[in-house]
Amino acid sequence: GRNKQGRSLSVSPVDTYAWYQLAREFHQLGEEPDRVVDALELSIYASPFELPLLTARIELAVPYLNYLDSDTRSLLANQIALARLHPATGKRLDALWDRNDATRLALQALSTE
């Protein structure tokens, strides 16, 4: 709880991995969607095309798509396109796509924006 919340104050604005980790922790702790989205957006904007984080951020974003602003949704759509081009991330994206119908529908909607 409190330690992890306080941690957000010490994360560097350009540390894309730290912002992703914080977003993931907020998600796991059941924090308000806005807290998850804020940290996730900072991770994306700090380094939008960080290859090792592409599919991880896409996966984390799926349940929060309705909370993302249009610019972030557009960046995620670009990340999906980029992930498809790289063999390793393409395979992980395919596995995410195949996870369940709700995830597939969310990714399809994001891909066509």
C-alpha positions as CSV (number, residue, x, y, z in Angstrom):
1,G,0.0,0.0,0.0
2,R,1.6,3.2,1.3
3,N,5.2,2.3,0.4
4,K,4.3,1.6,-3.2
5,Q,2.2,4.8,-3.5
6,G,5.0,6.9,-2.2
7,R,7.4,5.3,-4.6
8,S,5.7,7.1,-7.5
9,L,7.2,10.3,-6.2
10,S,10.7,9.0,-6.6
11,V,10.4,7.5,-10.2
12,S,12.4,9.4,-12.8
13,P,10.2,11.0,-15.4
14,V,12.2,9.3,-18.2
15,D,12.4,5.8,-16.6
16,T,10.0,3.9,-18.8
17,Y,10.6,0.6,-17.0
18,A,9.9,2.1,-13.6
19,W,6.7,3.7,-14.7
20,Y,5.5,0.4,-16.3
21,Q,6.4,-1.5,-13.1
22,L,4.5,1.1,-11.0
23,A,1.5,0.8,-13.3
24,R,1.6,-3.0,-13.0
25,E,1.9,-2.8,-9.2
26,F,-1.1,-0.4,-9.0
27,H,-3.1,-2.8,-11.2
28,Q,-2.2,-5.8,-8.9
29,L,-3.1,-3.8,-5.8
30,G,-6.5,-2.9,-7.3
31,E,-5.8,0.8,-7.3
32,E,-8.1,3.3,-9.0
33,P,-7.9,2.9,-12.8
34,D,-6.7,6.5,-13.1
35,R,-3.6,5.7,-11.1
36,V,-2.8,2.7,-13.3
37,V,-3.4,4.7,-16.4
38,D,-1.3,7.7,-15.3
39,A,1.7,5.5,-14.6
40,L,1.2,3.5,-17.8
41,E,0.9,6.6,-19.9
42,L,4.1,8.0,-18.4
43,S,5.9,4.7,-19.4
44,I,4.6,4.9,-22.9
45,Y,5.4,8.6,-23.4
46,A,8.9,8.2,-21.8
47,S,9.8,5.6,-24.5
48,P,6.9,4.8,-26.8
49,F,8.7,2.0,-28.8
50,E,10.7,0.3,-26.2
51,L,10.7,-3.2,-27.7
52,P,10.9,-5.3,-24.5
53,L,7.9,-3.4,-23.1
54,L,5.7,-3.4,-26.2
55,T,3.5,-6.4,-25.5
56,A,3.7,-6.0,-21.7
57,R,2.2,-2.5,-21.9
58,I,-0.4,-3.5,-24.5
59,E,-1.5,-6.4,-22.2
60,L,-1.7,-4.1,-19.2
61,A,-3.6,-1.5,-21.1
62,V,-6.4,-3.8,-22.3
63,P,-8.6,-3.6,-19.2
64,Y,-8.1,0.2,-19.1
65,L,-8.8,1.1,-22.7
66,N,-11.8,3.2,-21.8
67,Y,-9.7,5.3,-19.4
68,L,-7.0,6.1,-21.9
69,D,-7.0,9.4,-23.8
70,S,-7.0,9.4,-27.6
71,D,-3.3,10.2,-27.9
72,T,-2.4,7.2,-25.7
73,R,-4.8,4.9,-27.6
74,S,-3.1,6.1,-30.8
75,L,0.3,5.3,-29.5
76,L,-0.8,1.9,-28.4
77,A,-2.2,1.2,-31.8
78,N,1.2,2.1,-33.3
79,Q,2.8,-0.2,-30.7
80,I,0.6,-3.1,-31.9
81,A,1.6,-2.4,-35.5
82,L,5.3,-2.3,-34.5
83,A,5.0,-5.5,-32.3
84,R,3.6,-7.4,-35.3
85,L,6.7,-6.5,-37.3
86,H,9.2,-8.0,-34.9
87,P,9.3,-11.9,-34.6
88,A,9.6,-12.1,-30.8
89,T,7.0,-9.5,-29.9
90,G,4.8,-10.6,-32.8
91,K,4.6,-14.1,-31.2
92,R,3.8,-12.6,-27.8
93,L,1.1,-10.4,-29.3
94,D,-0.4,-13.4,-31.1
95,A,-0.5,-15.2,-27.7
96,L,-2.2,-12.2,-26.1
97,W,-4.6,-12.0,-29.0
98,D,-5.6,-15.7,-28.6
99,R,-6.0,-15.4,-24.8
100,N,-9.8,-14.7,-24.8
101,D,-12.6,-13.1,-26.8
102,A,-12.7,-9.9,-24.8
103,T,-8.9,-9.3,-25.2
104,R,-9.2,-10.1,-28.9
105,L,-12.0,-7.6,-29.4
106,A,-10.2,-4.9,-27.4
107,L,-7.0,-5.3,-29.4
108,Q,-9.0,-5.4,-32.7
109,A,-10.7,-2.1,-31.7
110,L,-7.4,-0.5,-30.8
111,S,-5.8,-1.8,-34.0
112,T,-8.4,-0.1,-36.2
113,E,-8.3,3.3,-34.6
